[in-house]
Amino acid sequence: MTFVITQRCCNDASCIPECPVDCIRPRPDDPDFATTEMLYIDAATCIDCGACTEACPVDAIYSDFDLPPELERYVDINQAYFERNPLDNSAVTPPSAPRRLPTDRSPLRVAVVGSGPAGCYAAEQLLRLGNVQVEIFDRLPTPWGLIRNGVAPDHHETKKVVDRFGSAFRADATRMYLGVDVGADVTLDELRAHHHAVVYATGASGDRRMDVPGEDLAGSHSATEFVAWYNGHPDHADRQFDLSGDRAVIVGNGNVALDVARVLLLDPDVLAKTDIADHALKALRDSAIREVVVVGRRGPAQAAYSTSEFLALGGLTGIDVVVDDPESAFGASGATGSDDPDAAPSVRLKVDLAREYADAPSGGADKRIVFRYLSSPVSLDGDGRVESVTLVANTLGNDLAAVPTGRTEVVETSLVFRSVGYRGLPVAGLPFDEARGVLPNESGRVEGLDGVYTTGWIKRGPRGVIGTNRVDSAETVAALLEDFEAGRLSEPTGDREALTALVAERVPGFVDKARWQAVDAAEKAAGRSAGRPRVKGTLPED
């Protein structure tokens, strides 16, 4: 028997140091860690100890005896990685003892701005140093960022990563200031006066545009808006989406595009068992959409979605997965890279899966997800609102860039989502790299500001999955600790109680840790009575 890593892998690598035979790859220091889709276990080396399953925060690791049928393919997916990357564990390095700060001096005090995965991983790693106090700030009255407001509701297991943070933050060493806008309610200088260091983990909440005519017509939206709406983000709860047509078009084919496609087409009774926002569930029950067209500018080998998310589409009930114009999709241009002997197994599998979907007979479902490869939008057209999208067919150049052919096709639709990437936004009082959409930094140290650091998407750009932030935050925390121990950080002039008094004066209704725990408990209690993980937005009386 061996253990197998499956679809929900979050890449936070917490399983790796727990493995006594070092058979999980890639490791954070390996060259392909930053680009890998998931982690893998070598079946030939695994000794069936189960240590990795205890460490996995999202329950993604199974015994091969216990794999559900829809996940059985992951046995081959794990082993394919090691066929290309043979395991060399001849020199297993025992894990080093955890660093601890001495207790004979005042604690290291750090403010973390942003309570999404990057900020939470940074806070968790700081707390492991022992003599540390962390204050977590967020503009929203609830924590966890994209874990709460970005992960699709039918991926509840992925959200379990917050359990590790909730546990780590119970101690008095952590305080929360939710519903507090740093830069408006309190300033960076005020945070610096009360802390040795400030870590910005504000994410990338903007979205990229397509820059085509008609993009601003009614019925044209960013996928970011829709995701926030169905997840109950307070800034987006009042959005309106016209679901009266029978077709929606999504431009872009990353994981967010697949999330939007699934949510648009899933049986509302299935969604009703998730933590989807009630207003979204009501609207989706009345939806007339039966087809979602997912448009990608390049071929199946270059598609931005992860292999695991693409594979999971085949297990959806009542939804057919269709590849439009397979002759073009799998021609020399569309499959470029998949037959390269050096191509990653995940690339080859993406093409194999697309071929399987293309060759599969219709399942007779009344809903379908249609993949349009090698296509780009030329314009969105309509009289005051979207009525159609004009697509141009592409080929791939030698550099794998999409090259328009001039052949166009009109696809009728009343709803278009652009899902062409997130983008970081400027942060008040900090330098900003407009070209990259990040805070300019060196190993997490923000340029030109002593004692100010950054982590997550606002540090490196919008790439990677939830767990990628763990390794990224470790680099930032290491830089911060180095500066602290070298005496390069200024001592705080105000204590914790002074900070709490300042925030309470500016934002009398801010949500502290105790208040959030009450909200969290109430949401979960409401969920249990309804057969759901939680019902968002339940606010108990003070």
Secondary structure, DSSP 8 states (H G I E B T S, - for coil): --EEE-TT-----TTGGG-TT--EE--TTSTTTTT-SS-EE-TTT-----HHHHH-TT--EEETTS--GGGTTHHHHHHHHHHHS----SS-----------SSS--EEEEEE--SHHHHHHHHHHHTTSSEEEEEEESSSS--THHHHTS-TT-GGGGGHHHHHHHHT-STTEEEEET--BTTTB-HHHHHHH-SEEEE-----EE-----TTTTSBTEEEHHHHHHHHTT-TTTTT------SSEEEEE--SHHHHHHHHHHHS-HHHHTTTT--HHHHHHHHT----EEEEE-SS-GGG-SS-HHHHHHGGG-TTEEEEESSHHHHTSTTTTTTTT-TTS-HHHHHHHHHHHHHHHS-----SEEEEEE-SEEEEEEE-SSB--EEEEEEEEE-TTS-EEEEEEEEEEE-SEEEE-S-EE----TTS--BTTTTB--EETTEETT-TTEEE-THHHH-S-S-TTHHHHHHHHHHHHHHHHHHTT-S---SS-HHHHHHHHHHH-TT-B-HHHHHHHHHHHHHHHHHHTSS--TT-----
